[in-house]
Amino acid sequence: MKNIEDIREGNIVGSKFIISGISDECADTLEEQITMHRQLGWDYLEIRNINRITIDNADEKLVENIIKTLEVSKIKVSCLASDIGKLFLAGEKYQPFEKDIRTLEKLIAFAVRTDCRYIRVMGYKRSDLSDDQWHDRSLERLKVLAAIAQKSGVFLALENCAGWYADSGRKMAEFLEKVGSGHLVCLYDTGNPLSMYGKDSWDYYTEVRDYISYIHIKDAGSKNGKNFCYPGEGNSEVFRILEDQYKRGYCGFISIEPHMAPSAHKPDLKGNTETAWDIYRKYGEKLNENIKKILF
């Protein structure tokens, strides 16, 4: 049996999985995030916040420092976890579409310079819109965003989080078909069906598994996101899903998002006495161990 540390290319050479993680969940600075991923034996990280600043809000100096640090460390970027599509299509928290377009353009410029292929997006929240209005307006926006991404060869990874489609795998598959772009692909978060919608994780997964191009690893012990836990300890069928994806020939990223300690993304998160650093390391080690079982 081969050890992970002995198989370096793509983290686990000869496998169909490339491991990454939303690295702001272990530390704020890029240097610390890189250190953690190197300790775990991973060659990629997924960027959401650096120094508690998202890439689209970073000034030119910070962007240049990030790119230089990545180049020197020789660590690569699997995805930019943006907030595009996370706000509302109407009401008090309405997000003007022009802002999303500007954000995407800045993220694409960064992605091209770092050879990053994926930008995470979501499908917009409803506010007081009717179901048909919600569907139509989000569909229209995602078509435009996908067309912009296609021009630069970047892929938008649509997460099963906020959006008309997100409460069922069937609806997500339908939505992707309606957008009809090879540059809008499915990002499947294992923890969202149960934690956000109270849905059976396996049933939801089987409805959309043919469309998956990127995977986030979260494990929820209960609905409403009140009990996130280490992978395999909850009810999100994490390793059953990964084993099924492996058997189905999945070739791509799996990226951890523990949601178990305060971070730039969730600064008010409570309920765990371990540090974010220790949780992230333990989370990654558990994933490494279980992936070895699946692969070998």
C-alpha positions as MATLAB code, in Angstrom:
seq = 'MKNIEDIREGNIVGSKFIISGISDECADTLEEQITMHRQLGWDYLEIRNINRITIDNADEKLVENIIKTLEVSKIKVSCLASDIGKLFLAGEKYQPFEKDIRTLEKLIAFAVRTDCRYIRVMGYKRSDLSDDQWHDRSLERLKVLAAIAQKSGVFLALENCAGWYADSGRKMAEFLEKVGSGHLVCLYDTGNPLSMYGKDSWDYYTEVRDYISYIHIKDAGSKNGKNFCYPGEGNSEVFRILEDQYKRGYCGFISIEPHMAPSAHKPDLKGNTETAWDIYRKYGEKLNENIKKILF';
ca = [
       0.000    0.000    0.000;
       1.319    3.436   -0.924;
       1.426    6.287    1.575;
       0.066    9.719    0.730;
       3.426   11.329    1.451;
       5.083    9.007   -1.079;
       2.798   10.078   -3.924;
       3.274   13.753   -4.485;
       1.971   14.769   -7.886;
      -1.549   16.103   -7.434;
      -1.322   15.235   -3.725;
      -2.131   11.591   -4.276;
      -0.517   10.406   -7.463;
      -2.463    7.880   -9.454;
      -5.707    8.738   -7.694;
      -8.716   10.579   -9.033;
      -8.845   12.975   -6.089;
      -6.883   16.194   -5.531;
      -7.240   17.453   -1.977;
      -7.594   21.118   -1.095;
      -9.326   23.197    1.549;
     -10.884   26.598    2.183;
      -7.790   27.694    4.021;
      -9.100   30.735    5.903;
     -10.721   28.227    8.266;
      -7.290   27.428    9.746;
      -5.649   30.889    9.830;
      -5.876   34.437    8.491;
      -2.484   34.843    6.836;
      -1.586   33.169    3.572;
       1.768   32.047    5.011;
       0.028   30.139    7.814;
      -2.536   28.694    5.409;
       0.261   27.395    3.183;
       2.103   25.936    6.188;
      -0.997   23.984    7.192;
      -1.562   22.585    3.730;
       2.079   21.550    3.440;
       1.823   19.774    6.795;
      -1.170   17.863    5.460;
       0.703   16.977    2.266;
      -1.556   19.045    0.004;
      -0.392   21.034   -2.995;
      -3.519   23.180   -3.379;
      -5.600   25.570   -1.330;
      -8.948   27.221   -1.937;
      -8.846   30.971   -1.309;
     -11.710   32.835    0.341;
     -10.081   35.385    2.693;
      -6.475   36.456    3.095;
      -5.883   38.656    6.141;
      -9.702   38.685    6.405;
      -9.987   40.292    2.963;
     -11.542   38.643   -0.079;
      -9.630   38.741   -3.366;
     -12.189   41.038   -5.005;
     -11.713   43.539   -2.156;
      -7.927   43.279   -2.052;
      -5.918   46.265   -3.233;
      -3.207   45.933   -5.869;
      -0.411   45.631   -3.317;
      -2.081   42.767   -1.480;
      -2.890   40.971   -4.727;
       0.755   41.199   -5.822;
       1.940   39.931   -2.425;
      -0.466   36.990   -2.589;
       0.663   36.014   -6.059;
       4.348   36.296   -5.117;
       3.847   34.195   -1.979;
       2.042   31.500   -3.975;
       4.809   31.453   -6.583;
       7.601   31.187   -4.006;
       5.832   28.437   -2.067;
       4.901   26.577   -5.261;
       1.436   25.959   -3.871;
      -1.483   26.202   -6.287;
      -5.038   27.510   -6.095;
      -7.878   25.057   -6.654;
     -10.711   27.594   -6.483;
     -11.629   31.139   -5.499;
     -14.531   30.864   -3.051;
     -16.366   34.052   -3.959;
     -19.594   35.486   -2.537;
     -21.123   36.033   -5.979;
     -24.770   34.973   -5.845;
     -24.949   34.912   -2.072;
     -27.155   38.004   -1.661;
     -30.725   38.818   -2.631;
     -32.431   39.407   -5.974;
     -34.851   41.907   -4.425;
     -35.622   43.755   -1.209;
     -33.479   45.628    1.275;
     -30.353   43.496    0.693;
     -30.641   43.547   -3.103;
     -27.314   43.045   -4.886;
     -26.984   45.039   -8.143;
     -25.898   42.736  -10.926;
     -23.278   45.227  -12.104;
     -21.391   44.638   -8.841;
     -21.326   40.890   -9.444;
     -19.969   41.423  -12.934;
     -17.195   43.704  -11.657;
     -16.359   41.205   -8.937;
     -16.213   38.345  -11.411;
     -13.958   40.284  -13.752;
     -11.484   40.979  -10.929;
     -11.570   37.341   -9.818;
     -11.030   36.101  -13.359;
      -7.955   38.323  -13.676;
      -6.560   36.771  -10.481;
      -7.526   33.248  -11.550;
      -5.755   33.614  -14.891;
      -2.547   34.832  -13.210;
      -2.560   31.936  -10.733;
      -3.715   29.255  -13.187;
      -6.844   28.668  -11.108;
      -9.666   27.049  -13.073;
     -12.638   27.455  -10.707;
     -14.532   30.345   -9.139;
     -17.246   29.390   -6.637;
     -20.616   31.103   -7.101;
     -24.117   30.659   -5.722;
     -27.613   31.135   -7.090;
     -29.016   34.165   -5.187;
     -31.507   34.431   -2.352;
     -35.194   34.995   -2.836;
     -36.444   37.902   -0.708;
     -40.172   38.419   -1.485;
     -40.069   37.198   -5.095;
     -42.463   34.561   -6.349;
     -40.985   31.157   -7.123;
     -41.113   31.860  -10.874;
     -39.494   35.293  -10.492;
     -36.752   33.820   -8.313;
     -36.067   31.081  -10.858;
     -36.106   33.377  -13.886;
     -33.955   36.164  -12.471;
     -31.288   33.857  -11.070;
     -31.235   31.859  -14.299;
     -30.765   35.027  -16.338;
     -27.873   36.181  -14.175;
     -26.075   32.836  -14.181;
     -26.266   32.653  -17.964;
     -24.541   36.039  -18.239;
     -21.882   35.162  -15.662;
     -21.147   31.820  -17.330;
     -20.708   33.559  -20.694;
     -18.187   35.961  -19.138;
     -16.274   33.059  -17.577;
     -16.214   31.133  -20.823;
     -14.342   33.928  -22.605;
     -11.424   33.488  -20.197;
     -11.528   29.706  -19.962;
     -12.551   29.799  -16.291;
     -15.302   27.610  -14.806;
     -17.956   28.864  -12.411;
     -18.576   26.252   -9.735;
     -22.202   26.589   -8.637;
     -22.575   25.479   -5.018;
     -25.698   23.791   -3.663;
     -26.148   26.603   -1.181;
     -28.237   29.726   -1.865;
     -30.622   29.641   -4.803;
     -33.878   28.464   -6.339;
     -32.335   25.106   -7.161;
     -30.464   24.393   -3.934;
     -33.057   22.485   -1.888;
     -32.947   19.433   -4.148;
     -30.475   17.641   -6.340;
     -33.103   17.242   -9.032;
     -33.698   20.996   -9.187;
     -29.978   21.679   -9.282;
     -29.516   19.328  -12.226;
     -32.470   20.995  -13.967;
     -31.022   24.465  -13.353;
     -27.609   23.516  -14.755;
     -29.284   22.106  -17.865;
     -31.261   25.319  -18.360;
     -28.156   27.504  -18.104;
     -26.668   25.183  -20.694;
     -23.038   26.278  -20.367;
     -20.029   24.024  -20.021;
     -18.517   26.807  -17.932;
     -21.123   26.548  -15.179;
     -20.526   23.296  -13.305;
     -21.792   21.732  -10.105;
     -19.925   22.289   -6.859;
     -21.401   19.764   -4.440;
     -21.118   20.518   -0.728;
     -21.727   17.318    1.230;
     -22.977   19.145    4.328;
     -25.497   21.534    2.802;
     -28.448   19.227    2.010;
     -28.923   18.274    5.667;
     -27.630   21.383    7.441;
     -29.463   23.930    5.265;
     -32.531   22.082    4.006;
     -33.039   19.117    6.315;
     -32.811   16.755    3.330;
     -31.450   13.216    3.279;
     -27.845   13.618    2.144;
     -27.633   10.449    0.058;
     -30.957   10.960   -1.697;
     -30.030   14.536   -2.592;
     -26.599   13.457   -3.827;
     -27.907   10.716   -6.105;
     -30.099   13.238   -7.950;
     -27.163   15.444   -8.939;
     -24.099   13.167   -8.867;
     -23.772   13.011  -12.664;
     -23.108   16.767  -12.748;
     -20.482   17.128  -10.020;
     -17.161   18.762  -10.978;
     -15.930   20.005   -7.584;
     -16.643   18.808   -4.043;
     -16.710   20.593   -0.683;
     -16.407   18.419    2.397;
     -18.564   19.373    5.371;
     -20.264   16.941    7.722;
     -23.452   17.864    9.550;
     -24.756   15.984   12.547;
     -28.128   17.691   12.402;
     -30.128   20.124   10.304;
     -29.863   23.910   10.525;
     -26.063   23.788   10.731;
     -26.074   23.432   14.517;
     -23.747   20.479   14.745;
     -20.946   20.382   12.177;
     -18.413   17.696   12.965;
     -15.361   15.843   11.689;
     -15.804   13.999    8.373;
     -17.464   10.639    8.818;
     -18.847   11.469   12.269;
     -22.097   13.099   11.088;
     -25.034   12.277    8.836;
     -23.822   13.734    5.524;
     -22.636   10.397    4.066;
     -19.254   11.992    3.291;
     -17.213    8.872    2.643;
     -20.060    6.946    1.037;
     -20.329    9.822   -1.445;
     -16.572    9.975   -2.052;
     -16.395    6.223   -2.581;
     -19.257    6.416   -5.055;
     -17.593    9.290   -6.901;
     -14.335    7.351   -7.062;
     -16.111    4.320   -8.536;
     -17.861    6.572  -11.039;
     -14.519    7.940  -12.258;
     -14.472   11.351  -10.576;
     -11.289   13.257  -11.396;
     -11.060   16.520   -9.522;
     -10.824   18.486   -6.317;
     -12.236   17.693   -2.917;
     -11.908   20.679   -0.599;
     -12.553   20.768    3.133;
     -14.733   23.419    4.784;
     -15.005   22.352    8.448;
     -17.251   25.166    9.797;
     -16.298   24.051   13.303;
     -14.444   27.119   14.644;
     -14.596   30.912   14.249;
     -12.978   32.210   11.065;
     -13.038   35.264    8.809;
     -16.073   33.683    7.145;
     -17.935   32.868   10.377;
     -16.383   34.981   13.145;
     -19.207   34.360   15.633;
     -19.225   30.570   15.384;
     -19.299   28.962   18.848;
     -19.541   25.566   20.450;
     -16.054   24.057   20.068;
     -13.167   24.456   22.503;
     -10.461   23.393   20.039;
      -8.590   26.033   18.066;
      -9.300   26.591   14.373;
      -5.742   25.484   13.593;
      -6.065   22.185   15.474;
      -9.520   21.468   14.076;
      -8.375   22.051   10.516;
      -5.333   19.797   10.937;
      -7.367   17.007   12.521;
     -10.062   17.390    9.870;
      -7.490   17.105    7.088;
      -5.795   14.122    8.683;
      -9.113   12.279    8.978;
      -9.832   12.990    5.325;
      -6.368   11.752    4.300;
      -6.807    8.538    6.277;
     -10.210    7.740    4.839;
      -9.216    8.557    1.273;
      -6.369    6.065    1.558;
      -8.962    3.421    2.427;
     -11.033    4.336   -0.627;
      -8.080    4.416   -3.021;
      -5.975    1.536   -1.804;
];
